[in-house]
Amino acid sequence: MKFDQDAVGFEIEDTGIKELIFKYSFANIVLSESLLQYYDNGFRTPEDIRHEDSLRISKEELETAKNDLKISSRNLKLATFGILASILLGIYSINVSTNSDIKLEASQMSTIENLDFKLSKIDSVVRNSELLNISVEKTDTLIGQEFRGEILLEMKKIRYELRKIRKYYYRN
Amino acid sequence: MKQLSEEDKKSLAEIVNEFRKDKNTVLSNILSRHLDDKQISIDYKEKKVNVLQVVKEELEDSELAEQMRNIYWLIIRHVNLLKYLEGENYLYIYRLQCL
């Protein structure tokens, strides 16, 4: 390239810069292996790479710890839920047992049914006496003859069964 | 190694590429691809360094000044980077000829 009066330019006057230009213009430049590696590793020194590796390992460990924490937290929630469920079930079962209807035994049922049958018979005798215009004394005698002893016996049985039921109820 | 700026990284990439291409690396080889229609004249005896550029009609004065400024900063950036790398023992120099 040839320059004549059609060229413009400037002179570098900084002595320090000029010295450096002289130095590197008339000397062969040899790069060290470490500089080439620094360039090949994306401008990272071995210390940078080690630091990044340790940082990556720390991050991975942190992630593992986070996952462990999540699992522990979930297990804790499950355990808490289990404890609560067992407590609630206990309370519920107590409630159900105290609020449930009391079941009568077969003998208790037959006693009540027997009494009911006899009372309905007395009722029919009283109604018939009224229809036939029989006096109250006469009716009372008729009932007394036929049922008095039996009814008193049935009433005793019922009282006894009721006492049993009451005891059972208060015990629970 | 200090944290290099993006410009310094570009300069270092040029230096490494030039070194891998030709082991006889000198500053002029590294800078030559940026010179285009410019010339750096070095007068060692007179201790003068001049940067010259061909005047083109299509170029306005401001554009010309901008190009001259760019080449000036390019030279400064490269020599300072070379000085730093030499100081840190990342590169070595040896004289080509006796002056």
Interface residues (C-beta under 8 A of the other chain):
Chain A: M1 F3 D6 A7 V8 G9 F10 E11 I12 I17 K18 L20 I21 F22 K23 Y24 S25 F26 A27 N28 I29 V30 L31 S32 S34 L35 L36 Y38 Y39 F43 T45
Chain B: M1 L4 K9 L12 A13 I15 V16 F19 K23 N24 T25 V26 L27 S28 D37 Q39 I40 I42 Y44 K47 K48 V49 N50 V51 L52 Q53 V54 V55 L64 M68 Y72 I75 I76 H78 V79 N80 L82 K83 L85 N89 Y90 L91 Y92 I93 Y94 R95 L96 Q97 L99
